[in-house]
Amino acid sequence: MPPTSPTPVNRDEAPVRERGDACPGALRLHAADDGRLARLRLPAGLLTYRQAEALATAAERLGDGRLDITSRGNVQLRGLGESCGGELAELLYEAGLLPSERHERVRNVIASPLSGLDGIPRADVRLWARELDALLCASEAATALSGRFLFALDDGRGDVAALGADVTLLAQPDGTAVLHTGANGSGLRVSAGDAPRAALLAAETFLTVAAASGSGAWRVRELPAGHGLDAAVTTALATAGIATEPVAEYGAEYATEPGAAYGAEPEAEYRAEYEADVARPEAGPPVPGPVHSPDGTVALSVYAPLGRLSVAQWRLLLSAGERGTNDRTLRVTPWRGVIVPGLDPATAHDLLDRLRTAGLITDPHSPWHNVGACTGRPGCAKALTDVRADAAEAVTAARPGGPPATAPGGPPAARPGDLPATNPGDLPVYWSGCARRCGHPQGSWVDVVATGEGGYDISVRGNLLRATTGPELAEAVATARKPTTARTTPVTR
């Protein structure tokens, strides 16, 4: 199949922003029903063990003892006290997690989490991430970016390129990078050395175009039709001395000609020419379990059940540091997971077993894999129900006599025989406490939205089913997750 672009936006529905961006940060705390909330940006999801321990200390001393992983690979602390802001800031500063107070909310940078770990010869985007972060923190203009504006640095496998970023760098086999803005399928080829600077200039140019449009747009997709961002970015890069080469998306030129003018062979030839010109594969998130590296070490890919870890579970991820790892870092992923790299095989096997016992997702067949949920009640005033409890109940309800829906530190481990295994090909499912759907995934997923009084709407690709809580709901969600059902069975009210 030809490479695809992010889903295009309907420009007629692009909003006009009339208020300031209230997106929370590490210093601007959000008042939630369960206390204050802090959101800490982690460019490329990178954390040293020392920084990860600082977050555990903050969650334990100042918060509710848990760490939430967001859909952008950031970490949230909840249940913070009214007057803890100063102490929290001091902890984060000392750990090197706040390089710039004025930029802390705009350091939204996701990157391919397996870059350099799985033996696939692609660019190591961690280098881009560090340079881009430094450029961001040195840019006065960048302080005007919304806390929602997102950069994606893809090492060429196509994983984070599919997550709807505002500015995307996609590494190419020839050592160059293609710069994309929003859902624009075309792009500009730049050298790898210029890539981080090109990404920042694209973001700064977006601010200029958004201001000229009068829309108050926070994201590229919110710009009105005819905004001219792509042309403005091309001009800005040329002015900055960055050489570019236009790259057209496969199918763009072909689609402008009458279909009868092309047979299957010319179309295939055009596609081959495109794919030789620019690589745009599509990969999914890291699979839970061990990842073997060419240097003989092993990385572990694990997921947080419903995106939340207790301090004890978080510290267990760090326990490998006591066993002599080669890489004393963690990589938090935008799929609410964590990569622990650089382990010797014996350490990796032991740690994986302990993580499984502690309730983390370590196997793609786990019934908790690809199940997500927003905060819900009691933490969010807008939520209509406790969606996390309902999501856990739906998972465990599939087998009578299974383990309890909740346990200290989060959902229990899925031991063999406890719960039926899921198929790794099943669609992800996301539970939302209201129609805002905060934190929902990208692409295709089973959309479970609370409607009040215990009811939920379940939709897959626009097909809708109304269901209630209990076994009926669990069965409906499980059925909707099957790819064949989602493709062939319309689901209606």
C-alpha positions as CSV (number, residue, x, y, z in Angstrom):
1,M,0.0,0.0,0.0
2,P,1.2,3.6,-0.6
3,P,2.4,5.6,2.3
4,T,-0.2,7.7,4.0
5,S,-0.3,11.0,5.8
6,P,-1.9,11.9,9.1
7,T,-5.7,12.2,8.8
8,P,-6.6,15.6,7.2
9,V,-8.6,18.0,9.2
10,N,-11.8,19.7,8.1
11,R,-10.8,23.3,7.9
12,D,-14.4,24.4,8.2
13,E,-14.4,23.1,11.7
14,A,-11.2,24.7,12.8
15,P,-12.0,26.7,16.0
16,V,-11.2,30.3,16.7
17,R,-9.4,30.5,20.0
18,E,-10.7,33.4,22.2
19,R,-8.9,32.5,25.5
20,G,-5.4,31.8,26.7
21,D,-3.9,28.4,26.8
22,A,-4.5,26.9,30.3
23,C,-2.5,23.7,29.6
24,P,-0.9,22.7,32.9
25,G,2.8,22.4,33.4
26,A,5.3,21.7,36.1
27,L,5.1,25.3,37.4
28,R,1.5,26.1,36.4
29,L,-0.5,23.6,38.4
30,H,-4.0,22.7,37.5
31,A,-6.7,22.5,40.1
32,A,-8.4,19.1,39.8
33,D,-11.0,17.5,42.1
34,D,-8.3,15.3,43.6
35,G,-5.9,18.1,44.2
36,R,-3.4,20.0,42.1
37,L,-2.0,18.4,38.9
38,A,1.5,19.0,37.5
39,R,2.5,17.9,34.0
40,L,6.2,17.6,33.4
41,R,7.5,17.6,29.8
42,L,10.1,15.1,28.9
43,P,11.6,15.7,25.4
44,A,11.9,12.4,23.7
45,G,10.7,10.8,26.9
46,L,14.3,10.7,28.2
47,L,15.0,10.4,31.9
48,T,18.1,9.6,33.8
49,Y,17.7,7.4,36.8
50,R,18.4,10.4,39.0
51,Q,15.6,12.3,37.4
52,A,13.2,9.4,37.5
53,E,14.0,9.0,41.3
54,A,13.2,12.8,41.7
55,L,9.8,12.2,40.2
56,A,9.2,9.3,42.5
57,T,10.1,11.4,45.5
58,A,7.8,14.2,44.3
59,A,4.9,11.8,43.8
60,E,5.5,10.2,47.2
61,R,6.2,13.3,49.3
62,L,3.9,15.8,47.6
63,G,1.3,13.8,45.6
64,D,-0.9,10.8,45.7
65,G,1.9,8.3,45.3
66,R,1.3,7.6,41.6
67,L,2.8,8.7,38.3
68,D,0.6,9.1,35.2
69,I,2.1,8.7,31.7
70,T,0.4,10.8,29.1
71,S,-0.2,10.2,25.4
72,R,2.8,12.5,24.7
73,G,5.3,10.6,26.8
74,N,5.1,13.1,29.6
75,V,4.6,12.4,33.3
76,Q,1.8,13.8,35.5
77,L,1.7,14.1,39.3
78,R,-1.7,14.2,40.9
79,G,-3.1,14.9,44.3
80,L,-0.6,17.7,45.0
81,G,-1.3,20.1,47.9
82,E,-2.2,23.7,47.5
83,S,1.1,25.1,48.6
84,C,3.6,22.5,47.3
85,G,4.5,24.5,44.1
86,G,7.8,25.8,45.5
87,E,9.0,22.5,46.9
88,L,8.1,20.7,43.7
89,A,9.9,23.3,41.5
90,E,13.0,22.9,43.7
91,L,13.0,19.1,43.4
92,L,12.7,19.4,39.6
93,Y,15.3,22.1,39.2
94,E,17.9,20.1,41.3
95,A,17.3,17.1,39.0
96,G,17.8,19.1,35.9
97,L,14.2,18.7,34.7
98,L,13.5,22.4,34.3
99,P,16.2,23.9,32.0
100,S,14.0,27.0,31.3
101,E,11.2,28.2,33.5
102,R,9.7,30.2,30.6
103,H,9.7,27.2,28.2
104,E,8.7,24.3,30.4
105,R,5.3,23.9,28.9
106,V,6.4,24.1,25.2
107,R,9.0,21.3,25.4
108,N,6.6,18.8,23.8
109,V,8.9,16.5,21.8
110,I,8.1,12.9,21.1
111,A,10.6,10.6,19.5
112,S,10.8,7.0,18.3
113,P,11.5,5.2,21.6
114,L,13.3,2.2,20.2
115,S,15.8,4.4,18.2
116,G,19.2,2.8,18.4
117,L,18.0,-0.2,20.4
118,D,16.6,-2.8,18.0
119,G,19.3,-3.1,15.4
120,I,17.3,-1.3,12.7
121,P,19.7,1.0,11.0
122,R,17.9,4.3,11.3
123,A,18.9,7.7,12.7
124,D,19.3,8.1,16.4
125,V,16.7,10.8,17.0
126,R,17.9,11.3,20.6
127,L,20.5,13.6,19.2
128,W,17.9,15.6,17.4
129,A,15.8,15.7,20.5
130,R,18.6,17.2,22.7
131,E,19.5,19.8,20.1
132,L,15.9,20.7,19.4
133,D,15.2,21.1,23.2
134,A,18.2,23.4,23.6
135,L,17.1,25.5,20.6
136,L,13.6,25.7,22.0
137,C,14.8,26.8,25.4
138,A,17.0,29.5,23.7
139,S,14.1,30.9,21.5
140,E,12.2,33.9,22.8
141,A,9.6,33.4,20.1
142,A,9.0,29.8,21.2
143,T,7.6,30.9,24.6
144,A,4.4,31.9,22.7
145,L,3.8,28.3,21.6
146,S,0.8,26.6,23.2
147,G,1.3,23.8,25.7
148,R,-0.4,21.6,23.1
149,F,1.9,22.2,20.2
150,L,3.8,19.0,19.4
151,F,7.0,18.0,17.7
152,A,7.6,14.4,16.5
153,L,11.1,13.1,15.7
154,D,10.7,9.8,13.8
155,D,13.8,7.7,13.1
156,G,12.3,6.5,9.9
157,R,10.1,3.6,11.1
158,G,7.0,5.7,11.0
159,D,5.8,5.2,14.6
160,V,5.6,8.7,16.0
161,A,5.1,10.3,12.6
162,A,1.5,8.9,12.8
163,L,0.7,10.7,16.0
164,G,-0.6,13.9,14.7
165,A,2.2,16.3,15.5
166,D,2.4,19.9,14.4
167,V,6.0,19.6,13.2
168,T,7.4,16.2,12.2
169,L,11.0,15.2,11.2
170,L,11.1,11.9,9.4
171,A,14.6,10.4,9.0
172,Q,15.5,9.0,5.6
173,P,17.8,6.1,4.6
174,D,20.1,8.5,2.8
175,G,20.9,10.4,6.0
176,T,18.6,13.3,5.3
177,A,15.3,14.2,7.0
178,V,11.9,15.3,5.6
179,L,10.1,18.1,7.5
180,H,6.3,18.0,7.6
181,T,3.9,20.5,9.1
182,G,0.6,19.2,10.4
183,A,-1.2,16.8,8.2
184,N,0.6,18.0,5.1
185,G,1.5,15.0,3.0
186,S,4.2,16.9,1.1
187,G,7.4,18.0,2.9
188,L,10.8,19.5,2.6
189,R,14.0,17.5,2.6
190,V,16.7,18.9,4.7
191,S,20.1,17.7,5.9
192,A,20.2,15.8,9.1
193,G,22.5,18.5,10.6
194,D,19.9,21.1,9.8
195,A,16.9,19.1,10.9
196,P,16.4,20.4,14.5
197,R,16.9,24.0,13.5
198,A,14.4,23.5,10.6
199,A,11.8,22.1,13.1
200,L,12.2,25.1,15.4
201,L,11.9,27.6,12.4
202,A,8.7,25.8,11.3
203,A,7.2,26.3,14.8
204,E,8.2,29.9,14.9
205,T,6.8,30.5,11.4
206,F,3.5,28.9,12.6
207,L,3.2,31.5,15.3
208,T,3.6,34.3,12.7
209,V,1.0,32.7,10.4
210,A,-1.4,32.0,13.2
211,A,-1.2,35.6,14.4
212,A,-1.8,36.9,10.9
213,S,-4.8,34.7,10.5
214,G,-6.5,36.1,13.6
215,S,-7.6,32.6,14.6
216,G,-5.7,32.3,17.8
217,A,-4.7,28.8,16.6
218,W,-2.7,26.6,19.0
219,R,-2.2,23.8,16.6
220,V,-1.4,23.7,12.9
221,R,-4.7,21.9,12.2
222,E,-6.6,24.9,13.7
223,L,-5.3,27.3,11.0
224,P,-8.0,28.5,8.6
225,A,-8.0,27.4,5.0
226,G,-5.5,29.2,2.8
227,H,-3.1,29.9,5.7
228,G,0.0,29.6,3.5
229,L,2.1,28.0,6.3
230,D,4.0,25.7,3.9
231,A,5.2,28.5,1.7
232,A,6.1,30.6,4.7
233,V,8.2,27.8,6.1
234,T,10.0,27.3,2.8
235,T,10.8,31.0,2.8
236,A,11.9,31.0,6.4
237,L,14.3,28.1,5.9
238,A,15.8,29.7,2.8
239,T,16.3,33.0,4.7
240,A,18.1,31.1,7.5
241,G,20.4,29.4,4.9
242,I,18.9,26.0,5.2
243,A,18.9,24.1,1.9
244,T,15.6,22.4,1.1
245,E,14.2,20.1,-1.6
246,P,10.4,19.7,-2.0
247,V,9.1,16.2,-1.6
248,A,5.6,15.3,-2.9
249,E,3.5,12.7,-1.2
250,Y,2.9,9.5,-3.2
251,G,-0.4,9.8,-5.0
252,A,-0.7,13.6,-5.0
253,E,0.3,14.0,-8.6
254,Y,-1.3,10.7,-9.7
255,A,-4.7,11.7,-8.2
256,T,-4.9,14.8,-10.4
257,E,-5.0,12.9,-13.6
258,P,-7.9,10.9,-15.0
259,G,-7.8,7.4,-13.7
260,A,-8.1,5.9,-17.2
261,A,-4.9,7.6,-18.2
262,Y,-3.0,5.3,-16.0
263,G,-3.0,1.5,-15.9
264,A,-1.8,-0.6,-13.0
265,E,1.7,-0.8,-14.3
266,P,2.3,3.1,-14.6
267,E,0.8,3.5,-11.2
268,A,3.1,0.9,-9.7
269,E,6.0,2.6,-11.5
270,Y,5.1,6.0,-10.0
271,R,4.8,4.4,-6.6
272,A,8.2,2.8,-6.9
273,E,9.7,6.2,-7.9
274,Y,8.1,7.8,-4.9
275,E,9.2,5.2,-2.4
276,A,12.8,5.5,-3.8
277,D,12.5,9.2,-3.2
278,V,11.2,9.3,0.3
279,A,10.7,6.6,2.9
280,R,7.5,6.9,4.9
281,P,6.7,3.5,6.5
282,E,4.2,3.1,9.2
283,A,5.1,1.2,12.4
284,G,3.1,0.6,15.6
285,P,4.2,1.2,19.2
286,P,6.8,-1.0,20.8
287,V,5.6,-4.5,21.6
288,P,5.7,-5.3,25.3
289,G,8.6,-7.6,26.3
290,P,12.3,-7.9,25.6
291,V,14.0,-6.0,22.8
292,H,17.4,-7.5,21.8
293,S,20.1,-5.0,20.8
294,P,23.0,-5.6,18.4
295,D,25.5,-5.0,21.2
296,G,24.2,-8.0,23.2
297,T,22.2,-6.0,25.7
298,V,18.5,-6.2,26.1
299,A,15.9,-3.4,26.5
300,L,12.6,-4.0,28.2
301,S,9.4,-2.6,26.8
302,V,6.7,-2.4,29.5
303,Y,3.4,-0.6,29.8
304,A,1.6,1.1,32.6
305,P,-1.9,-0.4,33.2
306,L,-4.4,2.4,32.3
307,G,-1.4,4.7,32.1
308,R,-0.7,4.8,35.8
309,L,2.1,3.5,38.0
310,S,2.6,3.5,41.7
311,V,5.8,4.8,43.1
312,A,6.7,1.2,44.0
313,Q,6.2,0.1,40.4
314,W,8.2,3.1,39.1
315,R,11.1,2.4,41.4
316,L,11.1,-1.2,40.3
317,L,11.9,0.0,36.8
318,L,14.9,1.7,38.3
319,S,16.1,-1.3,40.3
320,A,18.0,-2.5,37.2
321,G,20.5,0.3,38.0
322,E,21.5,-1.6,41.1
323,R,22.4,-4.6,38.9
324,G,24.9,-2.8,36.6
325,T,23.1,-1.6,33.5
326,N,24.9,-0.2,30.5
327,D,22.5,2.7,30.0
328,R,21.2,4.3,33.2
329,T,18.2,6.0,31.5
330,L,14.5,5.4,30.9
331,R,12.5,6.2,27.8
332,V,8.9,7.1,28.5
333,T,6.8,6.5,25.4
334,P,3.8,8.3,23.9
335,W,1.8,5.0,24.3
336,R,2.0,5.2,28.1
337,G,4.9,2.8,28.3
338,V,8.5,2.8,29.4
339,I,11.6,1.4,27.8
340,V,14.4,0.3,30.1
341,P,17.5,0.0,27.8
342,G,21.0,-1.5,28.2
343,L,20.4,-4.6,30.4
344,D,22.4,-7.7,30.4
345,P,20.2,-10.7,29.4
346,A,20.2,-12.2,32.9
347,T,19.2,-8.9,34.5
348,A,16.5,-8.3,31.9
349,H,14.9,-11.7,32.4
350,D,14.8,-11.3,36.2
351,L,13.5,-7.7,36.0
352,L,10.8,-8.6,33.4
353,D,9.5,-11.3,35.7
354,R,9.4,-9.0,38.7
355,L,7.7,-6.3,36.6
356,R,5.0,-8.8,35.5
357,T,4.4,-9.9,39.1
358,A,4.1,-6.2,40.1
359,G,1.3,-5.7,37.7
360,L,3.0,-4.0,34.7
361,I,2.1,-5.1,31.1
362,T,5.0,-7.2,29.8
363,D,3.3,-9.3,27.2
364,P,1.3,-8.3,24.1
365,H,-1.3,-10.9,25.0
366,S,-2.0,-9.3,28.3
367,P,-5.7,-8.4,28.6
368,W,-4.6,-5.0,29.9
369,H,-2.5,-4.2,26.8
370,N,-3.9,-1.4,24.6
371,V,-6.6,-0.5,27.2
372,G,-6.5,3.2,28.2
373,A,-8.7,5.5,30.1
374,C,-8.9,9.2,31.1
375,T,-8.8,10.3,34.7
376,G,-12.5,10.1,35.2
377,R,-14.1,10.4,38.6
378,P,-13.2,11.3,41.3
379,G,-10.3,13.2,39.9
380,C,-12.1,15.1,37.1
381,A,-15.2,17.3,37.7
382,K,-16.3,16.9,34.1
383,A,-16.3,13.1,34.1
384,L,-19.7,11.5,34.3
385,T,-18.4,8.3,36.0
386,D,-15.4,6.4,37.3
387,V,-14.2,5.2,34.0
388,R,-11.0,3.6,35.3
389,A,-13.0,1.3,37.6
390,D,-15.4,0.5,34.8
391,A,-12.5,-0.2,32.4
392,A,-10.9,-2.5,34.9
393,E,-14.1,-4.3,35.6
394,A,-14.7,-4.8,31.8
395,V,-11.3,-6.5,31.6
396,T,-11.7,-8.8,34.5
397,A,-15.4,-9.5,33.8
398,A,-14.4,-11.6,30.8
399,R,-13.7,-14.5,33.1
400,P,-15.8,-15.4,36.2
401,G,-13.7,-15.7,39.3
402,G,-10.9,-13.7,37.8
403,P,-8.7,-11.4,40.0
404,P,-10.2,-8.2,41.5
405,A,-10.6,-5.2,39.3
406,T,-8.2,-3.1,41.4
407,A,-5.2,-3.8,43.6
408,P,-2.7,-1.7,45.4
409,G,-0.5,0.0,42.8
410,G,-3.0,-0.5,40.0
411,P,-4.6,-3.4,38.1
412,P,-3.2,-6.8,39.0
413,A,-0.8,-8.8,36.8
414,A,-2.4,-11.0,34.2
415,R,-1.0,-14.4,35.2
416,P,-1.5,-17.4,32.9
417,G,-5.0,-18.8,33.5
418,D,-6.3,-15.7,35.3
419,L,-7.7,-13.9,32.3
420,P,-8.2,-14.8,28.6
421,A,-5.4,-13.5,26.5
422,T,-6.0,-10.8,23.9
423,N,-4.9,-10.9,20.3
424,P,-2.2,-8.3,19.6
425,G,-4.1,-7.4,16.5
426,D,-7.1,-6.3,18.5
427,L,-7.9,-2.6,18.2
428,P,-6.9,-0.4,21.2
429,V,-9.8,0.7,23.4
430,Y,-10.0,4.0,25.2
431,W,-12.5,4.9,28.0
432,S,-13.5,8.5,28.3
433,G,-15.5,10.1,31.1
434,C,-17.1,12.7,28.9
435,A,-17.2,13.7,25.2
436,R,-13.9,15.7,25.5
437,R,-12.1,12.3,25.2
438,C,-8.9,13.7,26.9
439,G,-5.8,11.7,26.1
440,H,-7.4,9.5,23.4
441,P,-5.1,7.6,21.0
442,Q,-4.5,8.4,17.3
443,G,-5.6,6.2,14.4
444,S,-8.4,3.6,14.8
445,W,-9.5,2.6,18.3
446,V,-12.7,1.5,20.1
447,D,-14.1,4.7,21.5
448,V,-16.0,4.1,24.8
449,V,-17.5,7.4,26.1
450,A,-19.6,7.8,29.3
451,T,-23.1,9.2,28.7
452,G,-24.2,9.3,32.4
453,E,-26.2,7.0,34.7
454,G,-23.9,4.1,34.0
455,G,-24.3,4.2,30.2
456,Y,-21.6,4.3,27.5
457,D,-21.5,4.9,23.8
458,I,-19.2,2.6,22.0
459,S,-18.0,3.5,18.5
460,V,-15.6,2.2,15.9
461,R,-14.8,4.2,12.9
462,G,-18.0,6.2,13.2
463,N,-20.3,3.2,13.8
464,L,-22.1,3.5,17.1
465,L,-23.5,1.1,19.7
466,R,-25.2,2.1,22.9
467,A,-24.5,-0.2,25.9
468,T,-24.7,-0.2,29.7
469,T,-22.2,-1.2,32.4
470,G,-21.6,-4.8,33.5
471,P,-21.0,-8.0,31.5
472,E,-23.0,-6.6,28.5
473,L,-20.6,-3.6,28.3
474,A,-17.5,-5.9,28.6
475,E,-18.8,-8.2,25.9
476,A,-19.6,-5.3,23.6
477,V,-16.2,-3.7,24.0
478,A,-14.4,-7.0,23.5
479,T,-16.4,-7.6,20.3
480,A,-15.7,-4.2,19.0
481,R,-12.0,-4.6,19.4
482,K,-11.8,-7.5,16.9
483,P,-10.5,-6.1,13.6
484,T,-12.8,-8.2,11.5
485,T,-15.8,-7.0,13.4
486,A,-14.7,-3.4,13.1
487,R,-14.3,-3.7,9.4
488,T,-17.3,-5.7,8.4
489,T,-20.1,-5.2,11.0
490,P,-21.8,-1.9,11.2
491,V,-22.6,-0.9,14.8
492,T,-25.7,1.3,15.2
493,R,-27.8,2.7,18.0
